[in-house]
Amino acid sequence: MRRCYTEGKYSLAMKALSFLILICVSTAFAQSAPPQAAAEKGDTVIAIFEDGGNLTLDDYHGLLQVHPKWQEISREQAIHEYALLRKAATLAQSQKLNEKSPYKESLDFTIMFAMAGFWANEATSAITVEPAEIEKYYNEHKEPYKQVKVSGIKVAFGGTAAPVDPTLLASKAPKKILTEEEAKAKAARLVAQIRGGADFAKLVQLESDDEASKAKGGELGTFRMTDNVPQDLRSAILGLNQGEISDPVRQAGGFYVVHADAVTYAPLAEVRDSIFDRLKEERARKLLQDFDKSVKVEFPAKPGQPSPAAPPDPKK
């Protein structure tokens, strides 16, 4: 019971300190920190504390790296908050709170946790990826970098008919508004005609209900794996080889039949950085997985319980 009461006081104290820091942040100076003078150097003293200690410009920039939130407030307010923590920590040290439970255990665990993070950061930062490895990966995994220039025919359904040029009304009747089933059947017929040898460009002009792309010969643009387009349309496009035509793809308001005009791949220079990041991430993940597997823990049997049975010998 005593321990729970002590822990409750510890939690309450930490909340009080956190609240005090929060108050400091909420009352931060409205103006932004003034720009550094050109003459400032790393060892320039920018703050002197009540115990005689001081803070240099280098020290201050180090604090900003450790606690990025202080980058969002003025220098004076950040240093004030640091002084607050510094004084509270000094008082705790003078009272030898670091030797008392539960503070000692909490401090030991905090240090262990931080040191583990430091090790992981150093270990993963040391991972290297050679240029030849990036090129090899690119040559063996080109599909994600595929880019397909396409033209298309849209067969619309529902809604209202596309506007017709008044000068053509005498010679051309407005298109019938198709149901979804009718549009799907018509798109399927167009696919069969094109695969049978019909001129795709001519059918674009005769049949497409997408006036904007029709004016450009049906051109819809170049699509890549990372483009923000509906998954079914992206899959249909990127699954095509040059010169192939897709099956009808349903989109809002119509079915699209797309033709792969050209299939290329993003150049290595354009994707080198992303491959570097991918390879480094994969190696970092494997390093940490191997480290996890290397950790051995034994769980002795409790008094009165039989020891765990040994695993069977695979050689027998």
Secondary structure as the mmCIF struct_conf table of DSSP 4:
data_model
#
loop_
_struct_conf.conf_type_id
_struct_conf.id
_struct_conf.beg_label_comp_id
_struct_conf.beg_label_asym_id
_struct_conf.beg_label_seq_id
_struct_conf.end_label_comp_id
_struct_conf.end_label_asym_id
_struct_conf.end_label_seq_id
HELX_RH_AL_P HELX_RH_AL_P1 ARG A 2 SER A 26
TURN_TY1_P TURN_TY1_P1 THR A 27 THR A 27
BEND BEND1 ALA A 30 GLN A 31
HELX_LH_PP_P HELX_LH_PP_P1 SER A 32 ALA A 37
TURN_TY1_P TURN_TY1_P2 ALA A 38 ALA A 39
TURN_TY1_P TURN_TY1_P3 GLY A 42 ASP A 43
STRN STRN1 VAL A 45 ILE A 48
TURN_TY1_P TURN_TY1_P4 GLU A 50 ASP A 51
BEND BEND2 GLY A 52 GLY A 52
STRN STRN2 ASN A 54 THR A 56
HELX_RH_AL_P HELX_RH_AL_P2 LEU A 57 VAL A 66
HELX_RH_3T_P HELX_RH_3T_P1 PRO A 68 GLU A 72
BEND BEND3 ILE A 73 ILE A 73
HELX_RH_AL_P HELX_RH_AL_P3 ARG A 75 SER A 94
TURN_TY1_P TURN_TY1_P5 GLN A 95 LYS A 96
HELX_RH_3T_P HELX_RH_3T_P2 LEU A 97 GLU A 99
BEND BEND4 LYS A 100 LYS A 100
TURN_TY1_P TURN_TY1_P6 SER A 101 PRO A 102
HELX_RH_AL_P HELX_RH_AL_P4 TYR A 103 SER A 125
TURN_TY1_P TURN_TY1_P7 ALA A 126 ALA A 126
HELX_RH_AL_P HELX_RH_AL_P5 PRO A 131 GLU A 140
HELX_RH_3T_P HELX_RH_3T_P3 GLU A 143 TYR A 145
STRN STRN3 LYS A 146 ALA A 156
BEND BEND5 GLY A 158 GLY A 159
HELX_LH_PP_P HELX_LH_PP_P2 ALA A 161 PRO A 163
HELX_RH_3T_P HELX_RH_3T_P4 PRO A 166 LEU A 168
TURN_TY1_P TURN_TY1_P8 LEU A 169 SER A 171
BEND BEND6 LYS A 172 LYS A 172
HELX_LH_PP_P HELX_LH_PP_P3 ALA A 173 THR A 179
HELX_RH_AL_P HELX_RH_AL_P6 GLU A 180 ARG A 195
TURN_TY1_P TURN_TY1_P9 GLY A 196 GLY A 197
HELX_RH_AL_P HELX_RH_AL_P7 PHE A 200 GLU A 207
HELX_RH_AL_P HELX_RH_AL_P8 GLU A 211 LYS A 214
TURN_TY1_P TURN_TY1_P10 ALA A 215 GLY A 218
STRN STRN4 GLU A 219 ARG A 224
TURN_TY1_P TURN_TY1_P11 MET A 225 THR A 226
BEND BEND7 ASP A 227 ASP A 227
BEND BEND8 VAL A 229 VAL A 229
HELX_RH_AL_P HELX_RH_AL_P9 GLN A 231 LEU A 238
TURN_TY1_P TURN_TY1_P12 GLY A 239 GLY A 239
HELX_LH_PP_P HELX_LH_PP_P4 LEU A 240 ASN A 241
TURN_TY1_P TURN_TY1_P13 GLN A 242 GLY A 243
STRN STRN5 ILE A 245 ILE A 245
HELX_LH_PP_P HELX_LH_PP_P5 SER A 246 PRO A 248
STRN STRN6 VAL A 249 GLN A 251
TURN_TY1_P TURN_TY1_P14 ALA A 252 GLY A 253
STRN STRN7 GLY A 254 TYR A 265
HELX_RH_AL_P HELX_RH_AL_P10 LEU A 268 SER A 294
HELX_LH_PP_P HELX_LH_PP_P6 PRO A 300 LYS A 302
TURN_TY1_P TURN_TY1_P15 PRO A 303 GLY A 304
BEND BEND9 GLN A 305 GLN A 305
HELX_LH_PP_P HELX_LH_PP_P7 PRO A 306 ASP A 313
TURN_TY1_P TURN_TY1_P16 PRO A 314 LYS A 315
#
